[in-house]
């Protein structure tokens, strides 16, 4: 059969299918065959057709930031690991919320002496030897990317944990960069591979578990500054490791 004859046959088949198939069947078929994707020049940019984001405050001014939803989802999935004596940076909001009565003592570390809630004043990555093997759990959300010496920071976390203790860390993937005071020290965004290598080198591959949250839709919306409440659940829930908004690391000291 010639190419022209084959093309005519396919066109007749599509016309026949359009007449007979109900819409409830045609829609999934279009998606399956890629017909739902706009062609070149057919993309409608709508509210995203701008060079300035809708919000420059991660969506806080519109609701809950999308990455914050993923951070809390990760902590919820590993809440059982937050127990005993815990450590968190700046405040103990997450160790209290997700650890609850499983925690026996919740410490807070901060470099700023004016933080009256801090029980430890100092640099998390450079605490003295008296803090070695102290904590059952460390929660470190959206902080590691502000530390230039990543390997040194992860080694410090390992040193501070008791044997059997766990660190729960979240880091940014695809993200806007803070335009306030953190801009000058925002050194890194990680990938699944770099996070796995970074923690596996210290904790061991068998003791390191990585979770990736996000997809192309939630990543674009996060970059634009939309809030989680503005997305349908399926837009938030879908996971595509090629578009990581937030990366969660659970590592245990054996």
Secondary structure by P-SEA (a helix, b strand, c coil): ccaaaaaaaaaaaaaaaaacccaaaaaaaaaaaccccccccccccccccccccccccccccccccaaaaaaaaaaaaaccccccccccccccccccccccccccbbbbbbccccccccccccccccccccccccccbbbbccccccccaaaaaaaaaaaaccccbbbbbbbbcccccccccccccccccccaaaaaaaaaaccccccbbbbbbbcaaaaaaaaacccccccccccccccccccccbbbbbbbcc
